[in-house]
Amino acid sequence: MREQRTSWWLLPKRACATALIVTGHLIAALPHTMTRGGRARLAHRAPRLLTTLGPFFVKAGQLLSTRRDLVPERWCDALGELADEVRQPRRAAVARTLAEAGFSDAFAEFDWEPVACGSIASVHRARLADGTEVAVKVQRHGIRPVLEADLRLALLGARAGRLLPSMRDLPAEEMIGQLGGAVLRQLDFTAEHDSLLALRGNLSDHTELRIPAPVEGLCGPTVLTMEFVPDIGRFRPQGMSMARRQEVVRDVLRAVYRMLFVDGVVHCDLHPGNLCLDGEGRVVVLDAGFVVQLPDAVRRSFAGFFLNMAQGNGPKCADIVLDSAARLPADMDREGFRSAVTELVDEVAGALSKDFDLGAFAPRLFKLQKDYGVFAAAEFAFPLLSLLVLEGMIKEFDSEVDFQAEAVPVLMASFAKDVQADSERRENGPSGGWAA
């Protein structure tokens, strides 16, 4: 409750600061709005504006850059350049967070110089009393009330935007709600601890995939202690044989497909900073702050969409998109949308599986959704968008990788699991603990 009151107390202060920053940028940009080229340049000012506004807007902009189903392409490209360009926290602030979490004396050694630093947290190398090296993720002190206040401001701005004719058809409040929820979830280090355990358990048979284990007893809502992974490098194929590259690609793809289609616990932030290689060339997955638990119906829909896409069943793909949407226009042309999606899927089905390019297919699907006013649910959109980011990294290792062929065995395992679960549900009935 104290944090909530503090957040409301911060609201007027953040509102004034935000208004001044936005007004300054609008005045500077006003001369550019008179020409078509100038309006295009406005998008390139957005990263500077959001960086000045603060960490919530940076995080929201990063996520929004992936929503090509809702946002014009040039704006997505511009927002995609956003980075957490932040100063490292002061030692006193880190020490205060550790003290409030009860971990002041938990480490025999603690490196106050972070090995990684973002807008929400910094990561420090430390050593336990028994000599074990650990990585300690420490939340920036006081960041939660600031992010909560900025989310409220963004929601107020979205509501005010409905007064503008160009904004009336844009589901701005739902978009901000989705993005804001994703940002605030990254503040819950207890949930991240649980996500690490879930991912490690689900992917334990992927021996070439390494996910740092949390250190029990040294984790809390604002501090997360994990095993330290030395010699982490970028996810790049340099120095690898082609056979090794293919092994890495297959293991990563099957792990991601298992998240999406079987377990429903999905790491939605597999960008180059979170997917790495250790000194032995093993894949390391970091930062489980943005992990989504797909509702079972969404997981099944996601798997069904991919299977029907591979089989060239466009009408079924369209129906899955419509059934999973968060919002549809009351006067939507459903048959027109189904025909357009069918035409798109037919094109994909006519190509060789190894030539399938999700990076080309998804933006066209997103454009169709935008044109017909289909607002995708976050649970459906974010995992697909994370797969888009991953595709580019994977193809650097093996440009001939067959994305659909690698998905088939995982999809089959998913459907076998669902058939068994449905069978058990029918046998047990409501009295067996299943909802009717």
C-alpha positions as CSV (number, residue, x, y, z in Angstrom):
1,M,0.0,0.0,0.0
2,R,2.9,2.4,0.8
3,E,4.2,2.0,-2.8
4,Q,0.8,2.7,-4.2
5,R,0.4,5.9,-2.2
6,T,3.9,7.0,-3.2
7,S,3.1,6.3,-6.8
8,W,0.0,8.6,-6.6
9,W,2.1,11.2,-4.8
10,L,4.6,11.1,-7.7
11,L,1.9,11.4,-10.3
12,P,1.7,15.3,-10.3
13,K,5.5,15.6,-10.4
14,R,5.9,13.1,-13.2
15,A,3.0,14.7,-15.1
16,C,4.6,18.1,-15.0
17,A,8.0,16.7,-16.1
18,T,6.4,14.7,-18.8
19,A,4.4,17.6,-20.1
20,L,7.5,19.8,-20.3
21,I,9.5,17.2,-22.1
22,V,6.7,16.4,-24.6
23,T,6.0,20.1,-25.2
24,G,9.6,20.8,-25.9
25,H,9.9,18.0,-28.4
26,L,6.6,19.0,-30.1
27,I,7.7,22.6,-30.5
28,A,11.1,21.4,-32.0
29,A,9.3,19.0,-34.3
30,L,6.5,21.4,-35.4
31,P,8.3,22.8,-38.5
32,H,8.8,19.2,-39.8
33,T,5.1,18.3,-39.8
34,M,4.4,20.5,-42.8
35,T,5.9,18.2,-45.3
36,R,5.6,14.4,-46.0
37,G,9.3,13.9,-45.6
38,G,9.3,15.9,-42.4
39,R,6.4,13.8,-41.0
40,A,8.5,10.7,-41.7
41,R,11.4,12.2,-39.8
42,L,9.2,12.6,-36.8
43,A,9.4,8.9,-36.2
44,H,13.1,9.1,-35.8
45,R,12.7,11.6,-33.0
46,A,10.6,9.2,-31.0
47,P,13.6,7.2,-29.4
48,R,15.1,10.5,-28.1
49,L,11.8,11.6,-26.7
50,L,11.1,8.3,-24.9
51,T,14.7,8.0,-23.6
52,T,14.2,11.5,-22.1
53,L,10.9,10.6,-20.6
54,G,12.3,7.7,-18.6
55,P,12.6,3.9,-18.2
56,F,8.9,3.0,-18.5
57,F,8.6,4.8,-21.8
58,V,11.8,3.2,-23.0
59,K,10.6,-0.3,-22.1
60,A,7.2,0.3,-23.6
61,G,8.7,1.7,-26.8
62,Q,10.9,-1.4,-27.1
63,L,7.9,-3.6,-26.8
64,L,5.8,-1.4,-29.1
65,S,8.4,-1.6,-31.8
66,T,7.5,-5.3,-32.2
67,R,3.8,-4.6,-32.7
68,R,3.8,-4.3,-36.5
69,D,0.2,-5.4,-36.4
70,L,-0.7,-2.0,-34.9
71,V,2.0,0.5,-35.6
72,P,3.3,1.9,-38.9
73,E,6.5,0.2,-40.1
74,R,8.7,3.4,-40.0
75,W,7.7,3.9,-36.4
76,C,8.5,0.3,-35.5
77,D,11.9,0.6,-37.2
78,A,12.6,3.8,-35.2
79,L,11.5,2.4,-31.9
80,G,13.5,-0.7,-32.5
81,E,16.6,1.4,-32.1
82,L,15.8,2.1,-28.4
83,A,18.3,0.9,-25.9
84,D,18.6,1.0,-22.1
85,E,21.2,3.9,-22.2
86,V,21.3,4.4,-18.4
87,R,23.9,5.2,-15.8
88,Q,24.9,2.6,-13.4
89,P,23.3,2.9,-10.0
90,R,25.1,4.5,-7.1
91,R,26.7,2.1,-4.6
92,A,24.5,3.5,-1.8
93,A,21.3,2.8,-3.7
94,V,22.4,-0.8,-4.4
95,A,23.4,-1.3,-0.8
96,R,20.0,0.1,0.4
97,T,18.1,-2.4,-1.8
98,L,20.2,-5.3,-0.5
99,A,19.7,-4.1,3.1
100,E,15.9,-3.7,2.7
101,A,15.8,-7.3,1.2
102,G,17.8,-8.6,4.2
103,F,20.9,-9.5,2.2
104,S,23.4,-7.0,3.4
105,D,25.7,-9.6,4.9
106,A,24.8,-12.5,2.5
107,F,27.9,-12.2,0.4
108,A,31.5,-12.7,1.3
109,E,32.5,-10.5,-1.7
110,F,30.4,-8.2,-3.8
111,D,31.5,-6.2,-6.8
112,W,29.8,-2.9,-6.8
113,E,30.7,-2.3,-10.4
114,P,27.9,-4.0,-12.4
115,V,28.6,-6.5,-15.1
116,A,25.3,-5.5,-16.8
117,C,23.1,-2.5,-16.2
118,G,19.6,-1.7,-17.4
119,S,16.8,0.7,-16.6
120,I,15.2,-1.7,-14.1
121,A,18.1,-3.5,-12.5
122,S,21.9,-4.0,-12.4
123,V,23.7,-7.3,-12.2
124,H,26.7,-7.8,-10.0
125,R,29.3,-10.5,-9.5
126,A,29.6,-11.8,-6.0
127,R,31.0,-14.6,-4.0
128,L,29.3,-16.7,-1.2
129,A,31.1,-17.7,2.0
130,D,31.8,-21.2,0.6
131,G,33.6,-19.6,-2.4
132,T,30.7,-20.1,-4.9
133,E,30.5,-17.3,-7.5
134,V,27.0,-15.9,-8.1
135,A,25.3,-13.2,-10.2
136,V,23.1,-10.9,-8.2
137,K,20.4,-8.9,-9.9
138,V,19.5,-5.9,-7.9
139,Q,16.4,-3.8,-8.7
140,R,17.0,0.0,-8.9
141,H,15.9,1.5,-5.7
142,G,12.6,3.3,-5.9
143,I,11.9,2.3,-9.5
144,R,8.5,0.7,-9.0
145,P,6.5,3.8,-7.9
146,V,8.1,5.8,-10.8
147,L,7.1,3.1,-13.4
148,E,3.6,2.8,-11.9
149,A,3.1,6.6,-12.0
150,D,4.3,6.7,-15.7
151,L,1.9,3.8,-16.6
152,R,-1.0,5.8,-15.1
153,L,0.1,8.9,-17.1
154,A,0.3,6.8,-20.3
155,L,-3.2,5.5,-19.7
156,L,-4.5,9.0,-19.1
157,G,-2.8,10.1,-22.4
158,A,-4.4,7.2,-24.3
159,R,-7.8,8.1,-23.0
160,A,-7.3,11.8,-24.0
161,G,-6.1,10.6,-27.4
162,R,-9.6,9.2,-28.1
163,L,-10.7,12.9,-28.7
164,L,-8.5,12.9,-31.8
165,P,-10.3,11.5,-35.0
166,S,-7.1,9.7,-36.1
167,M,-6.9,7.9,-32.7
168,R,-10.5,6.8,-32.2
169,D,-10.0,3.5,-34.0
170,L,-6.7,2.7,-32.3
171,P,-7.1,0.5,-29.2
172,A,-4.6,2.8,-27.4
173,E,-5.7,1.9,-23.8
174,E,-5.5,-1.8,-24.5
175,M,-2.1,-1.4,-26.0
176,I,-0.8,0.6,-23.1
177,G,-2.3,-1.8,-20.7
178,Q,-0.6,-4.8,-22.4
179,L,2.8,-3.0,-22.6
180,G,2.5,-1.6,-19.1
181,G,1.6,-5.0,-17.7
182,A,4.7,-6.5,-19.5
183,V,6.9,-3.8,-18.0
184,L,5.6,-4.1,-14.5
185,R,5.9,-7.9,-14.5
186,Q,9.7,-7.4,-15.0
187,L,9.8,-5.8,-11.5
188,D,8.6,-9.0,-9.8
189,F,11.9,-10.9,-9.1
190,T,9.9,-13.6,-7.2
191,A,8.0,-14.4,-10.4
192,E,11.3,-14.4,-12.3
193,H,12.8,-16.8,-9.8
194,D,9.8,-19.1,-10.4
195,S,10.1,-18.7,-14.2
196,L,13.8,-19.7,-14.1
197,L,12.8,-22.9,-12.2
198,A,10.0,-23.6,-14.6
199,L,12.1,-23.1,-17.7
200,R,14.9,-25.3,-16.2
201,G,12.5,-28.0,-15.4
202,N,10.7,-27.9,-18.8
203,L,13.9,-27.8,-20.8
204,S,16.0,-30.1,-18.8
205,D,16.4,-32.6,-21.6
206,H,18.0,-29.9,-23.8
207,T,21.5,-30.7,-22.7
208,E,23.1,-28.0,-24.9
209,L,20.9,-25.3,-23.3
210,R,22.0,-23.6,-20.1
211,I,19.7,-21.6,-17.9
212,P,21.2,-20.2,-14.7
213,A,19.7,-21.7,-11.5
214,P,18.5,-19.3,-8.8
215,V,20.2,-19.6,-5.4
216,E,17.6,-20.5,-2.8
217,G,17.5,-18.3,0.3
218,L,19.1,-15.4,-1.5
219,C,16.1,-14.3,-3.7
220,G,13.3,-11.9,-3.0
221,P,11.0,-9.4,-4.7
222,T,13.9,-7.0,-5.5
223,V,17.0,-9.2,-5.4
224,L,17.6,-12.3,-7.5
225,T,20.7,-14.4,-6.9
226,M,21.7,-16.9,-9.6
227,E,24.6,-19.1,-10.5
228,F,27.3,-17.1,-12.3
229,V,28.0,-18.2,-15.9
230,P,31.6,-17.2,-16.8
231,D,32.9,-16.2,-20.3
232,I,29.5,-15.3,-21.8
233,G,29.8,-14.1,-25.4
234,R,27.4,-13.0,-28.1
235,F,25.2,-15.5,-29.9
236,R,27.4,-15.7,-33.0
237,P,28.6,-18.7,-35.1
238,Q,32.2,-17.5,-35.6
239,G,34.7,-20.4,-35.2
240,M,32.0,-23.1,-35.3
241,S,31.9,-25.9,-37.8
242,M,28.8,-26.2,-39.9
243,A,27.8,-29.4,-38.0
244,R,28.1,-27.6,-34.7
245,R,26.1,-24.6,-36.0
246,Q,23.3,-26.9,-37.0
247,E,23.3,-28.6,-33.6
248,V,23.0,-25.3,-31.9
249,V,20.2,-24.2,-34.2
250,R,18.1,-27.3,-33.8
251,D,18.4,-27.3,-30.0
252,V,17.4,-23.7,-29.7
253,L,14.5,-24.1,-32.1
254,R,13.2,-27.2,-30.4
255,A,13.5,-25.6,-27.0
256,V,11.5,-22.5,-28.2
257,Y,8.9,-24.7,-29.9
258,R,8.5,-26.7,-26.7
259,M,7.9,-23.5,-24.8
260,L,5.3,-22.4,-27.3
261,F,3.5,-25.6,-28.2
262,V,3.9,-28.0,-25.2
263,D,4.6,-26.2,-21.9
264,G,3.2,-22.8,-22.6
265,V,5.9,-21.1,-20.5
266,V,7.5,-18.8,-23.0
267,H,10.6,-16.6,-22.8
268,C,9.4,-13.6,-24.8
269,D,12.7,-11.6,-24.7
270,L,15.2,-13.7,-26.6
271,H,17.1,-10.8,-28.1
272,P,20.9,-10.9,-28.6
273,G,21.5,-9.7,-25.0
274,N,19.6,-12.6,-23.5
275,L,20.6,-15.4,-25.8
276,C,24.3,-16.0,-25.5
277,L,27.1,-18.6,-25.7
278,D,29.4,-19.7,-22.9
279,G,33.1,-20.5,-23.1
280,E,32.3,-24.0,-24.2
281,G,30.0,-22.9,-27.0
282,R,26.8,-23.9,-25.1
283,V,23.7,-21.8,-25.5
284,V,22.9,-19.7,-22.4
285,V,19.4,-18.2,-21.8
286,L,19.4,-15.1,-19.5
287,D,16.9,-12.8,-17.9
288,A,13.6,-14.5,-17.3
289,G,11.9,-11.3,-16.4
290,F,9.6,-11.3,-19.4
291,V,8.2,-14.9,-19.4
292,V,4.6,-15.4,-20.3
293,Q,2.4,-18.3,-19.1
294,L,0.1,-19.0,-22.1
295,P,-3.4,-19.9,-21.1
296,D,-4.0,-23.5,-22.3
297,A,-6.5,-22.3,-24.9
298,V,-4.0,-19.8,-26.3
299,R,-1.2,-22.4,-26.4
300,R,-3.4,-24.8,-28.3
301,S,-4.5,-22.1,-30.7
302,F,-0.8,-21.1,-31.3
303,A,0.1,-24.7,-32.1
304,G,-3.0,-25.1,-34.3
305,F,-2.1,-21.9,-36.2
306,F,1.4,-23.2,-37.0
307,L,0.2,-26.6,-38.0
308,N,-2.5,-25.3,-40.3
309,M,-0.1,-22.8,-41.8
310,A,2.3,-25.6,-42.6
311,Q,-0.6,-27.6,-44.1
312,G,-1.8,-24.6,-46.2
313,N,-5.2,-24.4,-44.4
314,G,-5.7,-20.6,-44.6
315,P,-9.4,-20.5,-43.5
316,K,-8.5,-22.3,-40.3
317,C,-5.6,-20.0,-39.6
318,A,-7.9,-17.0,-40.1
319,D,-10.5,-18.5,-37.7
320,I,-7.8,-19.1,-35.0
321,V,-6.6,-15.4,-35.3
322,L,-10.2,-14.2,-35.0
323,D,-11.1,-16.5,-32.1
324,S,-7.9,-15.5,-30.1
325,A,-8.3,-11.7,-30.8
326,A,-8.7,-9.4,-27.8
327,R,-11.0,-7.1,-29.8
328,L,-12.8,-7.1,-33.2
329,P,-14.7,-4.2,-34.8
330,A,-18.5,-4.6,-34.6
331,D,-18.8,-4.1,-38.4
332,M,-15.8,-6.2,-39.4
333,D,-15.7,-7.9,-42.8
334,R,-14.9,-11.4,-41.5
335,E,-15.2,-13.1,-44.9
336,G,-12.9,-10.5,-46.4
337,F,-10.3,-11.2,-43.7
338,R,-10.6,-14.9,-44.1
339,S,-10.1,-14.6,-47.8
340,A,-7.0,-12.4,-47.4
341,V,-5.4,-14.7,-44.8
342,T,-6.2,-17.7,-47.0
343,E,-4.4,-16.1,-49.9
344,L,-1.4,-15.3,-47.7
345,V,-1.2,-18.8,-46.4
346,D,-1.6,-20.3,-49.9
347,E,1.5,-18.4,-50.9
348,V,3.5,-19.8,-48.0
349,A,2.3,-23.3,-48.5
350,G,3.5,-23.2,-52.1
351,A,7.1,-22.6,-51.1
352,L,9.6,-25.1,-49.9
353,S,9.6,-25.5,-46.1
354,K,13.2,-24.5,-45.8
355,D,12.4,-21.3,-47.7
356,F,9.7,-20.2,-45.2
357,D,10.5,-16.8,-43.9
358,L,8.6,-15.8,-40.8
359,G,10.1,-12.4,-41.0
360,A,8.3,-11.8,-44.3
361,F,5.1,-13.7,-43.4
362,A,4.4,-12.1,-40.0
363,P,4.5,-8.4,-41.1
364,R,2.0,-9.2,-43.9
365,L,-0.3,-11.0,-41.4
366,F,0.0,-8.1,-39.0
367,K,-0.9,-5.6,-41.8
368,L,-4.0,-7.6,-42.5
369,Q,-4.9,-7.5,-38.9
370,K,-4.4,-3.8,-38.8
371,D,-6.3,-3.2,-42.0
372,Y,-9.3,-5.1,-40.7
373,G,-9.1,-3.8,-37.1
374,V,-8.2,-7.1,-35.5
375,F,-6.5,-6.4,-32.2
376,A,-4.4,-9.4,-31.2
377,A,-4.3,-10.6,-27.6
378,A,-0.9,-10.0,-26.0
379,E,-0.6,-13.7,-25.1
380,F,-0.8,-14.5,-28.8
381,A,1.2,-11.6,-30.1
382,F,4.2,-11.5,-27.8
383,P,5.4,-15.1,-28.3
384,L,5.1,-14.8,-32.1
385,L,7.1,-11.6,-32.0
386,S,9.8,-13.2,-29.9
387,L,10.0,-15.9,-32.5
388,L,10.5,-13.2,-35.1
389,V,13.5,-11.8,-33.2
390,L,14.9,-15.3,-32.8
391,E,14.6,-16.1,-36.5
392,G,17.2,-13.5,-37.6
393,M,19.7,-14.8,-35.1
394,I,19.1,-18.4,-36.0
395,K,19.6,-17.8,-39.7
396,E,23.0,-16.3,-39.1
397,F,24.0,-19.8,-37.9
398,D,22.3,-21.8,-40.7
399,S,20.5,-20.0,-43.5
400,E,19.1,-23.4,-44.7
401,V,17.4,-24.3,-41.4
402,D,14.0,-25.8,-42.0
403,F,11.8,-24.0,-39.4
404,Q,8.6,-26.0,-40.2
405,A,10.3,-29.4,-40.2
406,E,11.8,-28.7,-36.8
407,A,8.4,-27.7,-35.5
408,V,6.6,-30.8,-36.6
409,P,7.9,-33.3,-34.0
410,V,7.2,-30.8,-31.2
411,L,3.7,-30.1,-32.6
412,M,3.0,-33.8,-32.6
413,A,4.2,-34.1,-29.0
414,S,1.9,-31.2,-28.1
415,F,-1.2,-32.7,-29.7
416,A,-0.4,-36.1,-28.1
417,K,-0.2,-34.4,-24.7
418,D,-3.5,-32.6,-25.3
419,V,-5.3,-35.7,-26.5
420,Q,-4.2,-37.5,-23.3
421,A,-5.3,-34.6,-21.1
422,D,-8.7,-34.5,-22.8
423,S,-9.1,-38.2,-22.4
424,E,-8.3,-38.0,-18.7
425,R,-10.6,-35.1,-18.3
426,R,-13.5,-37.0,-19.9
427,E,-12.8,-40.1,-17.7
428,N,-12.5,-38.2,-14.5
429,G,-15.3,-35.7,-15.1
430,P,-15.9,-32.7,-12.8
431,S,-15.6,-34.8,-9.7
432,G,-12.0,-35.6,-10.6
433,G,-11.1,-31.9,-10.2
434,W,-11.4,-30.8,-13.8
435,A,-13.6,-27.9,-14.8
436,A,-16.6,-28.9,-16.8
